[in-house]
């Protein structure tokens, strides 16, 4: 244990809790819209970096570089798919969804957007969304808690991973519970800057220290196809499945609730354009530097890394550079970027799942006359419940040694991408799309994703598949089936009512005016 690293961590944790306390007192008398969506008044920089940081969880500093470090360049297809998905989502989904959310009775959650989009009061659509939310976000948040425990165990071995996961869960719960969406977005903003700064600095310093020469030698030996973009070294099904898997990750952006909800919160078209540039650039730089980090580490590290601890690659490189005396204080700040990545995703997931339960199940099904204050309190209770479920799942994964950080994120990303991606695209761009098609698409994508995982992909999660491995990410077949089912059900069921079609046409022609800027004369 290095005392300077611990000091850096303590200061960082106090900072994020302080942000939560600040927004708690600042907005304690406001309603659910402010708690769950920041009053729809978020600026371009905060929205962009919050969307990026809530997307790039600990896997971008632990799971992804660890996978590239161990398996080689064939793993960067995930980065390529994510970059393409980010750009397309910002350019096509964000503008239309934001306008639609405004015209569709000022929706504040994804399930509420769908319900308002189709002018329906039927609970089936909201409940279908909420069930996927709760299951997916428990798995997703578990990956962040698991990563936090693993990092704590590295920095303070005497604590152990169990205590580390407990501390991590309590801190995330504290500032999410207190400050709501604004606290989450502003902490994500600072965490996004910290993540980018750390990834820009560490690989470059390592390269300078190497001076063009290999300084390592304690890492595992690279395989024959390590520097090939084709995982098998040739264009066979193994390589094709790996490429399709990489592009499949990009499909997830179109329906990732904790990301697309940021689009709905941007306050003006001008800020949206700013967010599009900042968000796309940030993601590109993050993924580029993650890949560079993994490749540099192979020649730089003198500390052995195995498959079991390869996820600690970033922290290990930082310690080798800044592991001496007071320099460890800088190292502690940089390693805090991993905690930042974990927190920035977990807090968004907790808030999204709690808002889905409070606004889309409790308010519409359990207590239709609930006041804003009651919905707010139910949402905060849901934050606590989901945190405990995610914590329990992370503990189970740890003790049973089921999977790793990358596996948990992969599972949750697939569930959301397959369930919501196709129906989000169709809802925004297809006039004939209807409510029944939406429900069918959500359920079929969710079910196919799980079935494909169980039947063909459990090897990826440390278990044995019921049939056998295919190497194809379950999001790909789940997305395709969801899209096909949603289209077919919409075609063979009743056309949308006139008011639903009129809303679609209204959004298509809607031009939003920029808010006036008030100038105060001195």
Secondary structure, DSSP 8 states (H G I E B T S, - for coil): --HHHHHHHHHHHHHHHHHHHHHHHHSTTS-HHHHHHGGG-B-HHHHHHHHHHHHS-GGGTTHHHHHHHHH-GGGGHHHHHHHHHHHHIIIIIIHHHHHHHHHTT---SHHHHHHHHTT---HHHHHHHHHHHHHHHHHHHHHHHHHHHHHHHHH-TTTHHHHHHHHHHHHHHHHHHHHHHHHHHHHHHHHHHHHHHHHHHHHHHHHHHHTTS-----S----TTTT-SSTTSSSSHHHHHHHHHHHHHHHGGGG-HHHHHHHHHB--HHHHHHHHHHHHHHHHHHHHHHHHHHHHHHHH--S---TTTGGGHHHHHHHHHH-STTHHHHHHHHHHHHHHHHHHHHHHHHHHHHHHHIIIIIIIII-TT--HHHHHHHHHHHHHHHHHHHHHHHHHHHHHT---HHHHHHHHHHHHHHHHHHHHHHHHH-TT--HHHHHHHHHHHHHHHHHHHHHH-GGGGTS--SS------HHHHHHHHHHHHHHHHHHTS----HHHHHHHHHHHH-------------
